[in-house]
Amino acid sequence: MHPPQIGIKFATTLNLPLKTMATTQDQTLPIAGGLIEDYPLSAVPPDARKSFLSLAPILAGFTLYSGTLFAGGLVGPSFQFWPNLIGLIVLGNFILGLYAALLGFIAAKTGLTTVLMARFSFGSVGSRWVDFILGFTQVGWYAWGSALMAQLLNRLAGVPESWNWLIILFFTYAFCSTAYFGYKAMDWLSRLAVPAMVVLMLWSLSIALGDGGGFAGLQATEISDSLPLNVAITIIVGTFVSGGTQAANWSRFAKSGKIGFLATLIAFFLGNGFLIFSGAFCAKVYGEPDIVQVMAQQGLVIGGLVLFFLNMWTTQDNTIYAFSIAGANMFRTSKRTLFVLGGATFALILAWGGIYEMLVNYLILLGTFIPPIGGIIMADYWIHRRGQFPSLDDAQPAFNWAGVIAYVAASAIAYFSNTLSFGIVPINGIVSALVIYVVLSKVLPQSRPT
């Protein structure tokens, strides 16, 4: 996934002292008695850094996303449970976890969000494309999540569809409340919600194991039309690689690069892996990947509703938080909370209008165009800049053409490899972006700062 130089540099820098980047562009603003803006335009200072036990639940809550269950449901029926399916889930989620963790390491060392790091690799103006594509993706998923709450209550709780507008309104703003108050509120929510979700899911899976006839029954399950291996891994990696690209928004709070790396790796490898496994498991036993629907079949309707509520809340608040970070960087303002409310309102309009139904496939397509951003940032940090970003106060060129060209070329490679069913699409985009950026950064003349 990356040249040997990156691994060497990573190994040699893992235990170096934490580097923070001084800047006068942003001071976290005291609002409503707390510091809730969360440094959208500057590095997180040392006194605001968090421990592994604080960071890991937030990242895990982000990865415990209902849409991932359906990815597991696509993959599960096509492979024998052991060793094929389990091996595939481990491999795919390790690729995803390693990618997110490498970005998490950079974020922890520098204290910067994904969009702030993009200023160096894309330029001060060019990075606004990164703001747009990451922000638009997140607000679209937020609209979809709010509408999904209404649909679930229609099916499981018998709530009339005529109430859907009110349900969407309520959950749109309820889910963004913790994102508004920032890291501390999201931390406490995740500490309570993640263990509860894990317990509920294990309870349901234990019942499913009995219903499926145990290990022998799972092994004997009929295999449907087999997916090609590369397609299966693409599905597993692709479901949350967009989220992995933005894991830096939380990993930047880690006290050290090692903590940022490990917390992100564990959250994405285990958290996303657990959801993929659950979706695949339930699809094999019940022909239904959605564990909430499965719990209803098992007579655990209340538990299923609680699980889904916590699942959506811990992902939705991270989603709108990521939108607010991108928006603050695009408009160069430290008032992140305004973008939480503005993004939620925009998502509300999308959900009310039914636009989310047309957006989902488009947003999935954007997953092809987001991973190259991570490849370029990693190449810029480790290879081009030798593990040290300049200060945000230093003037940057409007466009870093090495980054812009590498992004366009890598996105095209990822898109056409998807069309041709060649390789693992997200990995194609990440690796090609990394290689192209390294080459172009050496041969193209450096643009003048503006």
VEXDREN-2710 file (C-alpha; in Angstrom, 1 decimal):
% VEXDREN-2710
k/r/px/py/pz
1/MET/0.0/0.0/0.0
2/HIS/3.0/2.3/0.4
3/PRO/6.7/2.4/-0.6
4/PRO/9.3/1.1/1.9
5/GLN/10.4/4.7/2.7
6/ILE/7.2/5.4/4.4
7/GLY/7.5/2.4/6.6
8/ILE/11.1/3.3/7.5
9/LYS/10.1/6.9/8.3
10/PHE/7.1/5.7/10.3
11/ALA/9.2/3.4/12.4
12/THR/11.8/6.0/13.1
13/THR/9.4/8.7/14.0
14/LEU/6.9/6.7/16.1
15/ASN/8.4/7.6/19.4
16/LEU/9.6/11.1/18.7
17/PRO/8.2/13.9/20.9
18/LEU/4.9/15.4/19.9
19/LYS/5.2/18.2/17.4
20/THR/2.6/21.0/17.6
21/MET/2.4/23.8/15.1
22/ALA/2.0/27.2/16.5
23/THR/-0.4/29.5/14.7
24/THR/-2.1/32.8/15.4
25/GLN/-5.0/32.1/13.0
26/ASP/-7.3/30.4/15.4
27/GLN/-8.1/30.6/19.1
28/THR/-10.7/28.3/20.5
29/LEU/-13.6/30.5/21.5
30/PRO/-15.3/30.2/24.9
31/ILE/-19.0/29.8/24.2
32/ALA/-21.8/28.8/26.6
33/GLY/-19.3/28.2/29.4
34/GLY/-17.1/25.8/27.5
35/LEU/-14.5/25.5/24.8
36/ILE/-16.6/24.0/22.0
37/GLU/-15.0/25.3/18.7
38/ASP/-12.3/22.6/18.9
39/TYR/-9.5/24.4/17.0
40/PRO/-10.8/24.2/13.4
41/LEU/-8.0/26.4/12.0
42/SER/-5.1/25.5/14.2
43/ALA/-3.2/22.6/15.7
44/VAL/-4.7/21.1/18.9
45/PRO/-2.4/22.4/21.7
46/PRO/-0.7/19.9/24.1
47/ASP/-2.9/20.8/27.0
48/ALA/-6.0/19.8/25.0
49/ARG/-4.7/16.4/24.0
50/LYS/-6.6/13.2/25.1
51/SER/-5.7/9.7/26.2
52/PHE/-6.2/6.4/24.3
53/LEU/-9.2/5.6/26.5
54/SER/-10.8/8.9/25.5
55/LEU/-10.0/8.8/21.8
56/ALA/-10.8/5.1/21.0
57/PRO/-14.5/5.1/21.9
58/ILE/-15.2/8.2/19.8
59/LEU/-13.5/6.6/16.8
60/ALA/-15.2/3.3/17.5
61/GLY/-18.6/5.0/17.7
62/PHE/-17.9/6.6/14.3
63/THR/-17.2/3.2/12.7
64/LEU/-20.2/1.5/14.2
65/TYR/-22.4/2.6/11.3
66/SER/-25.5/0.8/10.1
67/GLY/-24.7/1.1/6.4
68/THR/-21.7/-1.2/7.0
69/LEU/-24.0/-4.0/7.9
70/PHE/-25.4/-4.1/4.4
71/ALA/-21.9/-4.3/3.0
72/GLY/-21.4/-7.4/5.1
73/GLY/-24.7/-8.7/3.8
74/LEU/-23.4/-8.4/0.3
75/VAL/-20.2/-10.3/1.0
76/GLY/-21.3/-12.9/3.5
77/PRO/-23.5/-15.2/1.3
78/SER/-20.8/-15.5/-1.3
79/PHE/-18.2/-17.2/0.8
80/GLN/-17.8/-20.2/3.1
81/PHE/-17.8/-19.0/6.7
82/TRP/-14.4/-20.4/7.7
83/PRO/-11.8/-19.7/6.6
84/ASN/-12.8/-17.8/3.5
85/LEU/-15.3/-15.2/4.9
86/ILE/-13.4/-14.6/8.2
87/GLY/-10.1/-14.3/6.3
88/LEU/-11.6/-11.8/3.9
89/ILE/-13.1/-9.7/6.7
90/VAL/-9.8/-9.6/8.5
91/LEU/-7.8/-8.7/5.4
92/GLY/-10.2/-6.0/4.2
93/ASN/-10.5/-4.3/7.6
94/PHE/-6.8/-4.5/8.2
95/ILE/-6.2/-2.6/4.9
96/LEU/-8.9/0.0/5.9
97/GLY/-7.6/0.2/9.5
98/LEU/-3.9/0.7/8.4
99/TYR/-4.9/3.5/6.0
100/ALA/-6.9/5.4/8.6
101/ALA/-4.2/4.8/11.3
102/LEU/-1.4/6.2/9.1
103/LEU/-3.5/9.4/8.7
104/GLY/-4.3/9.3/12.4
105/PHE/-0.6/9.1/13.2
106/ILE/0.1/12.2/11.1
107/ALA/-2.8/14.0/12.7
108/ALA/-1.6/13.2/16.2
109/LYS/1.9/14.3/15.5
110/THR/0.8/17.6/13.9
111/GLY/-2.5/18.3/15.7
112/LEU/-4.1/19.1/12.3
113/THR/-7.4/18.0/10.7
114/THR/-7.5/16.4/7.3
115/VAL/-8.5/19.7/5.6
116/LEU/-5.7/21.7/7.3
117/MET/-3.1/19.1/6.2
118/ALA/-4.5/19.4/2.6
119/ARG/-3.5/23.1/2.5
120/PHE/0.1/21.9/2.2
121/SER/-0.5/19.2/-0.4
122/PHE/-3.1/21.0/-2.5
123/GLY/-2.4/24.7/-1.8
124/SER/-4.4/27.3/0.0
125/VAL/-7.0/27.6/-2.7
126/GLY/-6.7/24.1/-4.0
127/SER/-7.5/22.7/-0.6
128/ARG/-11.0/24.2/-0.9
129/TRP/-11.8/21.3/-3.2
130/VAL/-11.0/19.0/-0.4
131/ASP/-13.3/21.0/1.9
132/PHE/-16.1/20.7/-0.6
133/ILE/-15.9/17.0/-1.4
134/LEU/-15.5/16.0/2.2
135/GLY/-18.1/18.4/3.5
136/PHE/-20.7/17.6/0.8
137/THR/-20.3/13.9/1.3
138/GLN/-20.9/14.2/5.0
139/VAL/-23.9/16.4/4.9
140/GLY/-25.5/14.0/2.3
141/TRP/-25.0/11.0/4.6
142/TYR/-26.4/13.0/7.5
143/ALA/-29.6/13.6/5.6
144/TRP/-29.8/10.0/4.7
145/GLY/-29.3/9.0/8.4
146/SER/-32.1/11.3/9.6
147/ALA/-34.5/9.9/7.0
148/LEU/-33.5/6.3/7.9
149/MET/-34.6/6.9/11.5
150/ALA/-38.1/7.8/10.3
151/GLN/-38.2/4.7/8.1
152/LEU/-37.2/2.4/10.9
153/LEU/-39.8/3.8/13.3
154/ASN/-42.4/3.3/10.5
155/ARG/-41.5/-0.4/10.2
156/LEU/-40.7/-1.5/13.7
157/ALA/-42.7/0.9/15.9
158/GLY/-45.7/1.4/13.6
159/VAL/-45.3/5.2/13.6
160/PRO/-47.5/6.7/10.8
161/GLU/-45.6/8.0/7.8
162/SER/-47.5/11.3/8.1
163/TRP/-45.3/11.9/11.1
164/ASN/-42.0/11.5/9.2
165/TRP/-41.4/15.2/8.7
166/LEU/-41.5/15.7/12.5
167/ILE/-39.3/12.6/13.2
168/ILE/-36.7/13.9/10.7
169/LEU/-36.8/17.4/12.2
170/PHE/-36.3/16.0/15.7
171/PHE/-33.5/13.7/15.0
172/THR/-31.7/16.1/12.6
173/TYR/-31.1/18.5/15.5
174/ALA/-30.9/15.9/18.3
175/PHE/-28.0/14.1/16.7
176/CYS/-26.0/17.2/16.1
177/SER/-26.2/18.3/19.7
178/THR/-23.1/16.5/20.8
179/ALA/-21.2/17.7/17.7
180/TYR/-22.2/21.2/18.6
181/PHE/-20.6/21.0/22.0
182/GLY/-17.5/19.3/20.5
183/TYR/-15.0/16.7/21.6
184/LYS/-16.0/16.5/25.2
185/ALA/-19.7/15.8/24.6
186/MET/-18.9/13.3/21.9
187/ASP/-16.4/11.6/24.3
188/TRP/-19.0/11.0/27.0
189/LEU/-21.6/9.8/24.5
190/SER/-19.2/7.3/23.0
191/ARG/-18.1/6.0/26.4
192/LEU/-21.7/5.1/27.3
193/ALA/-23.0/4.1/23.8
194/VAL/-20.2/1.9/22.5
195/PRO/-20.2/-0.7/25.3
196/ALA/-24.0/-0.7/25.2
197/MET/-24.0/-1.3/21.4
198/VAL/-21.4/-4.1/21.7
199/VAL/-23.4/-5.9/24.4
200/LEU/-26.7/-5.7/22.4
201/MET/-25.1/-6.9/19.2
202/LEU/-23.3/-9.8/21.0
203/TRP/-26.6/-10.8/22.6
204/SER/-28.3/-10.9/19.2
205/LEU/-25.4/-12.7/17.5
206/SER/-25.4/-15.4/20.2
207/ILE/-29.1/-16.1/19.5
208/ALA/-28.3/-16.1/15.8
209/LEU/-25.6/-18.7/16.4
210/GLY/-28.1/-21.1/17.9
211/ASP/-30.7/-20.4/15.2
212/GLY/-28.1/-21.1/12.6
213/GLY/-27.1/-24.5/14.0
214/GLY/-23.8/-23.4/15.4
215/PHE/-20.4/-23.5/13.6
216/ALA/-21.4/-26.7/11.7
217/GLY/-24.6/-25.0/10.4
218/LEU/-22.7/-21.9/9.3
219/GLN/-20.2/-24.0/7.4
220/ALA/-23.0/-25.9/5.7
221/THR/-24.8/-22.8/4.5
222/GLU/-25.3/-22.8/0.8
223/ILE/-23.0/-20.4/-1.1
224/SER/-24.7/-18.0/-3.5
225/ASP/-23.1/-16.7/-6.7
226/SER/-19.6/-16.0/-5.6
227/LEU/-18.2/-12.4/-5.7
228/PRO/-14.8/-12.0/-7.2
229/LEU/-12.2/-11.6/-4.4
230/ASN/-11.2/-8.1/-5.5
231/VAL/-14.8/-6.9/-5.6
232/ALA/-15.5/-8.3/-2.1
233/ILE/-12.4/-6.5/-0.6
234/THR/-13.4/-3.3/-2.5
235/ILE/-16.8/-3.5/-0.8
236/ILE/-15.3/-4.0/2.7
237/VAL/-12.7/-1.3/2.3
238/GLY/-14.9/1.1/0.4
239/THR/-17.8/1.3/2.8
240/PHE/-15.8/3.4/5.3
241/VAL/-12.7/4.6/3.5
242/SER/-14.2/8.0/3.2
243/GLY/-14.6/8.0/7.0
244/GLY/-11.1/6.8/7.4
245/THR/-9.8/9.8/5.4
246/GLN/-11.4/12.1/7.9
247/ALA/-10.4/10.2/11.1
248/ALA/-7.8/12.9/11.5
249/ASN/-10.5/15.2/12.8
250/TRP/-10.4/13.1/16.1
251/SER/-7.0/11.5/16.0
252/ARG/-5.5/15.0/16.2
253/PHE/-6.5/15.1/19.8
254/ALA/-4.2/12.1/20.7
255/LYS/-1.4/12.8/23.1
256/SER/1.2/11.1/20.9
257/GLY/1.6/9.7/17.4
258/LYS/1.6/6.2/18.8
259/ILE/-1.8/6.7/20.6
260/GLY/-3.3/8.3/17.5
261/PHE/-2.1/5.4/15.3
262/LEU/-3.2/2.6/17.7
263/ALA/-6.6/4.2/18.6
264/THR/-7.5/4.7/14.9
265/LEU/-6.2/1.2/13.9
266/ILE/-8.2/-0.5/16.6
267/ALA/-11.4/1.5/16.0
268/PHE/-11.4/0.9/12.2
269/PHE/-10.1/-2.6/12.2
270/LEU/-12.2/-3.9/15.1
271/GLY/-15.2/-1.5/14.9
272/ASN/-15.8/-1.7/11.1
273/GLY/-14.8/-5.4/11.1
274/PHE/-17.4/-6.1/13.8
275/LEU/-20.1/-4.5/11.7
276/ILE/-19.1/-6.3/8.5
277/PHE/-19.0/-9.6/10.4
278/SER/-22.4/-9.0/12.0
279/GLY/-24.0/-8.1/8.6
280/ALA/-22.4/-11.2/7.0
281/PHE/-23.4/-13.4/9.9
282/CYS/-27.0/-12.3/10.0
283/ALA/-27.3/-12.6/6.2
284/LYS/-26.1/-16.2/6.4
285/VAL/-28.5/-17.2/9.1
286/TYR/-31.6/-15.1/8.4
287/GLY/-31.1/-13.7/4.9
288/GLU/-31.2/-10.3/6.4
289/PRO/-28.0/-8.2/7.1
290/ASP/-29.6/-5.5/9.2
291/ILE/-29.1/-6.6/12.9
292/VAL/-31.9/-4.3/14.0
293/GLN/-34.4/-6.1/11.8
294/VAL/-32.9/-9.4/13.0
295/MET/-33.4/-8.4/16.6
296/ALA/-37.0/-7.7/15.9
297/GLN/-37.4/-11.2/14.5
298/GLN/-35.7/-12.5/17.6
299/GLY/-38.3/-10.8/19.8
300/LEU/-35.8/-8.1/20.9
301/VAL/-37.6/-5.1/19.4
302/ILE/-36.8/-2.6/22.2
303/GLY/-33.1/-3.7/22.2
304/GLY/-33.0/-3.3/18.4
305/LEU/-34.5/0.2/18.6
306/VAL/-32.0/1.2/21.3
307/LEU/-29.1/-0.2/19.3
308/PHE/-30.1/1.6/16.2
309/PHE/-30.6/4.9/18.0
310/LEU/-27.2/4.7/19.6
311/ASN/-25.6/3.5/16.4
312/MET/-27.0/6.4/14.4
313/TRP/-26.2/9.0/17.0
314/THR/-22.6/8.1/17.4
315/THR/-22.1/8.2/13.7
316/GLN/-24.3/11.1/12.9
317/ASP/-22.6/13.5/15.3
318/ASN/-19.2/12.5/13.9
319/THR/-20.6/13.1/10.4
320/ILE/-21.9/16.6/11.0
321/TYR/-18.7/17.4/13.1
322/ALA/-16.6/16.5/10.0
323/PHE/-18.8/18.8/7.9
324/SER/-18.3/21.6/10.3
325/ILE/-14.5/21.2/10.2
326/ALA/-14.5/21.3/6.4
327/GLY/-16.8/24.3/6.4
328/ALA/-14.7/26.3/8.9
329/ASN/-11.6/25.7/6.8
330/MET/-13.3/26.6/3.5
331/PHE/-14.4/29.9/4.9
332/ARG/-11.4/30.4/7.2
333/THR/-13.5/31.0/10.3
334/SER/-13.1/29.5/13.7
335/LYS/-16.8/29.5/14.4
336/ARG/-17.2/25.8/13.8
337/THR/-20.5/25.5/15.6
338/LEU/-22.3/27.7/13.0
339/PHE/-21.5/25.0/10.4
340/VAL/-22.9/22.3/12.7
341/LEU/-26.2/24.1/12.7
342/GLY/-26.0/25.2/9.1
343/GLY/-25.1/21.7/7.9
344/ALA/-27.9/20.1/9.9
345/THR/-30.4/22.6/8.4
346/PHE/-29.2/21.9/4.9
347/ALA/-29.4/18.1/5.6
348/LEU/-33.0/18.6/6.9
349/ILE/-34.0/20.2/3.6
350/LEU/-32.4/17.3/1.7
351/ALA/-34.2/14.8/3.8
352/TRP/-37.6/16.5/3.7
353/GLY/-37.3/16.9/-0.1
354/GLY/-36.5/13.2/-0.6
355/ILE/-33.3/14.2/-2.3
356/TYR/-31.4/11.7/-0.1
357/GLU/-32.9/8.9/-2.2
358/MET/-31.0/10.2/-5.2
359/LEU/-27.9/11.1/-3.3
360/VAL/-26.9/7.7/-1.9
361/ASN/-25.6/6.2/-5.1
362/TYR/-23.8/9.5/-5.9
363/LEU/-22.3/9.6/-2.4
364/ILE/-21.1/6.1/-2.7
365/LEU/-19.4/7.0/-6.0
366/LEU/-17.6/9.8/-4.2
367/GLY/-15.9/7.1/-2.2
368/THR/-13.9/6.6/-5.3
369/PHE/-12.7/10.2/-5.3
370/ILE/-12.0/10.6/-1.6
371/PRO/-9.2/8.0/-0.9
372/PRO/-6.6/9.7/-3.2
373/ILE/-6.7/12.7/-0.8
374/GLY/-5.2/10.4/2.0
375/GLY/-2.6/9.1/-0.3
376/ILE/-1.4/12.6/-1.3
377/ILE/-1.3/13.8/2.3
378/MET/0.8/10.8/3.4
379/ALA/3.2/11.2/0.5
380/ASP/3.5/15.0/1.3
381/TYR/4.1/14.5/5.0
382/TRP/6.5/11.5/5.0
383/ILE/8.3/11.7/1.7
384/HIS/8.2/15.3/0.4
385/ARG/8.4/17.1/3.7
386/ARG/10.3/14.4/5.7
387/GLY/7.8/14.2/8.5
388/GLN/7.5/17.9/9.3
389/PHE/4.8/20.2/8.1
390/PRO/5.6/24.0/8.1
391/SER/3.6/26.3/10.3
392/LEU/0.1/27.2/9.2
393/ASP/1.2/30.9/9.5
394/ASP/3.7/30.3/6.6
395/ALA/2.3/31.5/3.3
396/GLN/1.4/28.7/0.9
397/PRO/1.0/28.8/-2.9
398/ALA/-2.6/29.1/-4.1
399/PHE/-2.2/25.7/-5.8
400/ASN/0.3/22.9/-5.2
401/TRP/0.1/21.5/-8.7
402/ALA/1.8/18.2/-7.7
403/GLY/-1.2/17.5/-5.4
404/VAL/-3.8/18.8/-7.8
405/ILE/-2.6/16.8/-10.8
406/ALA/-1.9/13.7/-8.7
407/TYR/-5.4/13.9/-7.3
408/VAL/-7.1/14.1/-10.8
409/ALA/-4.9/11.3/-12.2
410/ALA/-5.4/9.0/-9.2
411/SER/-9.2/9.6/-9.2
412/ALA/-9.3/8.7/-12.9
413/ILE/-7.3/5.5/-12.2
414/ALA/-9.7/4.6/-9.4
415/TYR/-12.8/5.3/-11.4
416/PHE/-11.7/3.3/-14.5
417/SER/-10.4/0.5/-12.4
418/ASN/-13.9/0.3/-10.8
419/THR/-15.4/0.2/-14.3
420/LEU/-13.0/-2.5/-15.4
421/SER/-13.3/-4.4/-12.1
422/PHE/-9.5/-4.3/-11.8
423/GLY/-7.8/-4.5/-8.4
424/ILE/-9.2/-2.9/-5.2
425/VAL/-10.6/0.4/-6.1
426/PRO/-9.8/2.5/-3.0
427/ILE/-6.3/1.1/-2.8
428/ASN/-5.8/1.8/-6.5
429/GLY/-6.7/5.4/-5.8
430/ILE/-4.5/5.7/-2.6
431/VAL/-1.4/4.1/-4.0
432/SER/-1.5/5.8/-7.4
433/ALA/-2.0/9.2/-5.7
434/LEU/0.9/8.6/-3.4
435/VAL/3.3/7.5/-6.3
436/ILE/2.2/10.3/-8.7
437/TYR/2.5/13.0/-6.0
438/VAL/6.1/11.8/-5.1
439/VAL/7.2/12.0/-8.7
440/LEU/5.5/15.3/-9.5
441/SER/6.8/17.0/-6.3
442/LYS/10.3/16.3/-7.5
443/VAL/10.0/17.4/-11.1
444/LEU/7.5/20.3/-11.0
445/PRO/8.8/23.7/-10.1
446/GLN/7.6/24.9/-6.7
447/SER/4.8/27.6/-6.9
448/ARG/5.4/30.8/-5.1
449/PRO/3.5/31.4/-1.8
450/THR/0.6/33.9/-2.0
END
